[in-house]
């Protein structure tokens, strides 16, 4: 039986110019395991066909909708799609089959305006489900990338901080460790192996890890390949070697990650930090301010948005603006709507040309009786 919110959702999609599509439930597993990150690998439902090819029950709509766009449109075309239906991934706090709806927009080069449109649609969708004044949380991975570029941090630390940002965990711990030269956590337990890997090229490291797993009779688990396990060991080797960062860079990184507030206040603070540190974040912050202007033009209360540089979302494909809508009456509950910009995903899916993309997902089951 259709969800009671479908009718209102379909009307919003039509009113906003988004075509409703329904991608197949059974999807090739490799794309999801490669592109959605470790969290999704652990939670996907996998199966194989008679020829041994691996498939999964649709754990997410963004990748199938993106593939639909690439198949059905010409390079450079604008595509706007809406979807609703079941997705499947293991959840310890609820059913592993649940209903999700959402919107995806492709090909628009006016990124700040497209971001604002997606936020406005998300807010309207939430209001239609009973969440009239949501708690709006926002981040911007583009600003973080610009900071890491300007500071020229070692690659291992770039990967580490971006990974922690996406997962909203360990960021404080790694910022504290950023300037340290002491090994951390359990590194001492396998210090000899890490020392042997230190400075190795990735090919040699992967071969060493493959040999080690083979000798121990261990099969890779949790969706990780030998290459991914080798890359993790290389990262740990670099971190355990005492690869610290200049104290001034550590202090600047801390200041930037500590910025939080409404978008206008946060922008002013970030510009002040960048100016004092002589970092060029102008392009990223100009785009940030332009998006804020489009928020206001669409009637969104900018002062009610809670921006934080250290705010991220769990899926690996986000590369810029990210946001979540939550119930202010349940501040610790999970997001009811979430989304953001994922400009690199289309190239990872095989597009020859870069395709700007932004979208949002709505967890219909988290609205409960509100619908």
DAMO-V931139 format. One line per field, one symbol per residue. psi: psi as a letter, one per 30 degrees, with the letter a starting at -180 (. if undefined). Layout:
psi=???
This chain:
psi=kkkffeeeeeeeeeefgkkklilkekkkeeeeeeffleeeeffljlllafggkkllkjfkfeeeeeeeeeefllkflkkjkllkakljkkkfglkfklkklakkkkfkfieeeeeeeeeeeeeeeeefgfieiljjkkajfeeeeeeeeefhlkeeeeeeeeeeeefhlgeeeeeefeglgkllbgeffheeeeeefkflleeeeeeeeeeeeeefhkkklgfkleeeeeeeeeeeeeeffgilkkeeeeeeeeeeffklaleeeeeeeeeeeeeefhkjgeeeeeeeeeeeeeeefggkjeffkjkkegkllfkffkfbkllkkljffiffllkfklaakiffeeefggkelkjkkkllkkjefffbff.
